[in-house]
Amino acid sequence: MCIGIPMQVIETRPGHALVQGRGEVRLVNTALVDEPAAGDWLLVFLDGAREAITPERAAEVDATLDLLDAVMAGNTATAADTEAAFDLPSMMSADQLAALTGAAPRS
């Protein structure tokens, strides 16, 4: 599975940033984003910053990753209490699923 990780900039170097997030510290390439500053948030994929994001978006992505971690660990009780940045189809009503798939709503 390919997932971007929200990471906060600790310090910058030409073309790179030292970032931390989800329990790790990495040096990432920043060629695809504007030059970040310490404290900024980046969405990181394969040791490269792909997008500058807001702290709020970073929190949403982290919450979603926490949900995935809980489900993968088999901890559905924790997963049910975790707020993700999106609704899973299993939590949607029939009308919401119809809207998502472009099907006609049920009568």
C-alpha positions, 0 to 999 in steps of 0.5 A: 500500500502506498501512503503519504505520511504527514511529517513536520519540518525540524530543520532545512538544508538546501533541497532537503528537510529533516522531518519527524512524524509517526515515531521517526525522523527522516531527511527528505527531498523537497524538490517538489514543494516550495522551500519549507520552514521549521514547523511546516508540515509536509506529506512525505512519500518515499523520502520525498516531500510531495505536498505542503499541508496544514496542521489540520490536514496533518492531524486528519491524515494521522487519524486515518493512519491510526485507524488503519493501524488499529484495523490491521492489528485487529483492534476493531474496538479502537478503530470504531472510536477513531475519527478518520478523515473520511467515512468508510463505505461500511459506515455509510447509509444506502443513500450515501453509498448510492451517491458515492457510486453514482447509482440511483438512491433507494426508495 
